[in-house]
Amino acid sequence: MTATYDYQGRTVLVTGGTKGIGAGIAARFLAAGADVVVCARKDPGGLPSAGGRGASFAAADVRDPDQVAVLIDAVVQRHGRLDVVVNNAGGSPYAMAADASPRLHTRVIELNLIAPLHVAQAAYRVMRGQRDGGAIVMIGSVSGVRPSPGTAAYGAAKAGLHHLAACLAAEWAPAVRVNTVVVGLADTGDGGQGHYGGVDTLAQVNATIPAGRMAVPDDVARACLFLGSEPYVHGACLEVHGGGEQPAWSHIVQTSP
């Protein structure tokens, strides 16, 4: 059975919602009846849509608290309320810690930890005055719960984000619920190019996951719909990773003569 959600009359903001996982989240909320706003630094053109309805776009660099304040004000001015924020904007280029510049480390942590805090603070100021409060969903990562070689600053920022969500959940309950989706290895639709090396290695990576495949944007989106609607879920970390990754030693044992 597939859970169904009714978000009609609700307003949802998805940061970084123009592509990949963010676009999948936006599309799911649209299908559930929500008015969805997506933000990014630049309008990419085609925006998420579902059921003949499309998301609206707002330009904002969420690392800048002044731009965040303008963004939240614009959403409320247009829709009259803000019910769910999905802090999805994030990411990092691959760079070994010894070689990465201080500026890169700073920018990665700003985007993946400080920016979600800016957005959450601005959203809280609106949500706390609403009769039904609101919900904030942080998009975390397994990189924040296990070693993340090549993206050390990103992994550290995501670990901090998980803890930040727990702290905000304790401070802002019961009016505003704050929870985290901890995303595992994910295929965002590029055929494995880039991060996973291509189609052949993509299949090998899929084989290391108990569920038999990486997460796709809709898997994460369904988790966000759940966390955006459940009134008694505060401070949760919902792991969406298909059962995790097989440890290296397990592969060695299985393949050894």
Number of C-alpha atoms within 10 A of each C-alpha: 3 5 7 10 17 13 20 13 12 19 24 28 30 25 26 23 27 27 19 17 25 27 24 24 28 35 26 24 30 25 19 18 19 24 23 29 25 26 23 19 12 12 14 10 8 10 18 24 19 16 11 7 15 18 26 16 22 20 15 22 20 28 21 15 18 12 16 23 17 14 23 19 17 13 20 15 11 9 15 11 20 25 25 30 26 31 26 22 23 22 14 18 12 13 16 14 14 8 8 16 11 9 9 14 18 11 16 22 24 19 21 30 25 21 21 29 22 18 24 23 16 18 26 22 12 18 23 16 13 15 8 13 20 28 30 30 27 28 26 31 25 21 22 21 14 11 12 15 14 17 21 22 25 28 26 20 25 26 20 18 24 24 15 21 26 19 13 21 22 15 13 15 15 17 19 27 31 32 27 28 25 23 26 22 21 22 20 18 12 12 13 18 14 8 11 18 11 13 13 12 13 18 15 12 18 19 15 19 20 14 14 13 19 26 21 19 23 19 18 25 22 20 19 27 22 14 25 25 17 11 16 10 17 23 21 18 22 17 18 23 23 19 13 17 18 13 10 9 9 10 11 10 9 8 8 6 5
